[in-house]
C-alpha cells in the first residue's frame, strides 16, 4: 500500500477526501479471558487472540455519490475496509457513528463533509 492510499471502504478509495491529519487508527489487543494461566516465573498471562482496530476520519469535498456510499454504511451490518497501519491491513468493520453535513452546492452538485468512526472485528495476530 503506498502512502497515497489511506482508507478503502467496500472497494471505494476515500483517501483523496480524508482531511489531512484526521485519520486516527487505534489498535487494541484482544485476549481470551478464559485462558488465564500462570507461567513458571509466576507471571499471569492470557492468550492473545488478535487486535481490534478503531478508526476515525474526517472527510471533506464528498460528492453526492461518495456521500451516499458512506451513508449506506449505516444500514450495513458489516463491511470491508483496508487501511494503512503503516503497511496495508484489511478487516471487517461496523459503524460506530457517522455525521454528515452539506459543505457547499455548485449548480446541481452538492458536496458534503463527514465524520466516520468504525470498529473492526478481531484481526488475528500475525502467525495465528
Secondary structure, DSSP 8 states (H G I E B T S, - for coil): --TT--EEETTEE-GGGB-TT--EEEEEEEEEEEEEEE-TTS-EEEEEEEEEEEEEEEEEEEEHHHHHHHHGGGG-S-EEEEEESSSEEEEEEEEEEEEEEEEEEETTEEEEEEEEEEEE--EE-TT-
